[in-house]
Structures are given as C-alpha cells and as structure tokens.
Amino acid sequence: MVPQIAADLLVDVKMAALLSTAFTLPYALTQPVLGTIADFFGKTRLMNMSLLVVSVTALACAVATSFSLVFAMRVVAGLLAGGIFPVAMALIGDLVPINRRQIVIGRLLAVGLTGNVLGAAIAGIIGDLFGWRGIFAVTGGFGLIITIAAFYILRSFPVPKPRPAFNISAVKANYQSIFADPRAKVCFGSVFFEGIFIHGIFPYVAILLLTSGETRAAIAGLVIAAFGLGGVIYSLSVPVLVTHFAERKLMLIGGTLAAAGLTLAALHFSWGAQIAVFGIFGFGFYLLHGCIQVHVTDLSSTARGAATSAHSSSFFLGQAAGPVIYGFGYSHGSLEPLMFLGSAVIIVIAIICSRYLRLRSTTSAPPPSSPA
C-alpha cells in the first residue's frame, strides 16, 4: 500500500513507509503493560477491547484525508494490537493442561499464520480493485464482525481463579516471579535473536532473488508466503511430532532445519528452489519457536499475561533490530556472511533451549492419551 498512500496523500514514499514502524514499535514497547492489564483486569476483556480499537482505527484510516491521521491511527492500533495474540496464548496457558498445550498453541499458530498468508494475497487483490482505502475498510469491517462475535463467545470462557487486586507491589511481584525462573532469560533471549536473524531477513528477500535474476515482486511475496506455509504444516503436524519425539529433540530438529534454511537461502538458488527452502525454513523456525512458547506459558501461573507479553516484546524488538543489522551488512558488502552467522546463532539457540528448558509440570502431568 505504501506507493498508493504516498501518491494519494502527497507524501514521500520513505515517509509513507514509516507507517510500518508506527505500528510495530508501539506493539513491541507496550507488551509489558498489556500483559499486566490482562493479568489484573481480565484477558478476554483486553482481547475484546483490543479488537475493537484495531478495527475502528482501520476504518478511520479508510476515510482519512491526511497522512498525519493515518499515522496516528496506526500508532494507536499498534499500542493495543498486542492485546490479542499474546494474550490468547496466555489464555491457552490458563485453560489447557501443560501436556496438551503445545498442540493447542500449534492450532493457534495455524490460524494466525493462515491469516498472514491469505491476508497478504487478499489485500493485493483488494488494493488493485479499490485502492489502499479499500484494504483498510475491509479490514476494519471484518474486524468489527469478529469483535462482536468475540464479545459473546469469550465471555463464556471459564475464569481459572479469582484475579488479584491491582497494585504496584503485585505487578512487581509478578515480574519477579517470572524472572526468578531461569527459563525466562533463555526464552526471551532466544526469541530476541530469532527475531533478528530469521525475521530480519524478510525485507531483503527480493534483493536475494535479484542476485539470481528474479525481478518480480510477486515472486518475492510467494517465497515469503512459503515460510508461513511451512509454519502451517508444522501446526498441523504437532500432534504427531509430540507423540513420537521428546521435546529436546524437537528443539534440535527445529533449530537444525531453520539454520539449514537460512544457509540455503544465502546460496542464491532459483526462485522455485527458494520456495522449497523457505518452506523448510518456516517449518524449522516454528517447530523451535513453538517449543519455546510452551515454556513461556509455564513461567508463572499467576502472571501468564505478563510472561507471554514479555515474550512477544522480546521477539518484536528483535524483528525491529534485524533489518537494521542486515541493512548494515548489505551496505558494507553483502548479506550472506550475516546469514551464515545467523545460522550458527540458531543452532546455538536450539542447543541451549534443549539443554535448559524443562517443564516444571512434566513429572506430575500424565502423557496425553491421544493427539486430539
């Protein structure tokens, strides 16, 4: 949408591109606050409010006549959008036993990833037919439908235990309980570096394809979509994977496949081969990332919202830093050395996670009787 917005609202393309930062930076920075709100005032309440705000701001963008208003609405959306997916993951932690949690989180990922893959394709069609305003209008309208449905559905969810009264001492105690668990540093540090070296490469996929002679932007989008498709395949295969492999092996397999995908992506194969490479890349990443997410939901039974939000914040901060780091490498030679370095970092992450991440509930939780 960036070129369309720039032309319609009479701003520079670089200025219009800042709309991405206007959303993602507030998203990352407000996670700890949203996690605290979820823990003390209710996860489903926050999800409903966040859905409503994101939908209304999208509709406001659709009718905006100035770039400053669009920018402001994207900031507001970014401030509240983190009250949806990370909080949904915390809610799963409240409602689902630990021995089934990775399967259910995998299903949540499948829904989110399918939305990401289909959303980009559908947005392109809507943009061609109705322009950038049409994209915001459809997003906002559909979002309002989901908001109304969520209001009636989420209020029927059971509340596991009474929520504590809000006070600063309780907030401080919640975060102390999270970081008192040694797994917290491993989880948050791991996803931060995942964000840097894995998601940080996405803005440069088109540049990588140019080296092999492919200039079509649609092909770059297809290659990136293959990463998401790999995640969908992981999500569908979670029940089989957790039945046949120990968690530490899943982490090592996921890290190895992700590292191999990043390395192969740096070797400039044809775009058809790169689609397969990014499919493997995505499968490996989500296999490792999904294992880490289960541990994040196990860091605290009383502050899961804070734990999952801190996890999301670490991941998005890594995503914000990644393009800057890869951009430095690109402007000083090439991307490939940093990609090879990233592959090594991913392997180290997998080894560390497989060694230090152990569920507290493992000994007391019976194995699942079936993958369903």
Secondary structure, 3 states (H helix, E strand, C coil): CHHHHHHHHCCCHHHHHHHHHHHHHHHHHCHHHHHHHHHHHCHHHHHHHHHHHHHHHHHHHHHCCCHHHHHHHHHHHHHHHCCCHHHHHHHHHHHCCHHHHHHHHHHHHHHHHHHHHHHHHHHHHHHHHHHHHHHHHHHHHHHHHHHHHHHHHHCCCCCCCCCCCCCHHHHHHHHHHHHHCCHHHHHHHHHHHHHHHCHHHHHHHHHHHHHCCCCCHHHHHHHHHHHHHHHHHHHHHHHHHHHHCCHHHHHHHHHHHHHHHHHHHCCCCCHHHHHHHHHHHHHHHHHHHHHHHHHHCCCCCCCHHHHHHHHHHHHHHHHHHHHHHHHHHHHCCCCHHHHHHHHHHHHHHHHHHHHHCCCCCCCCCCCCCCCC
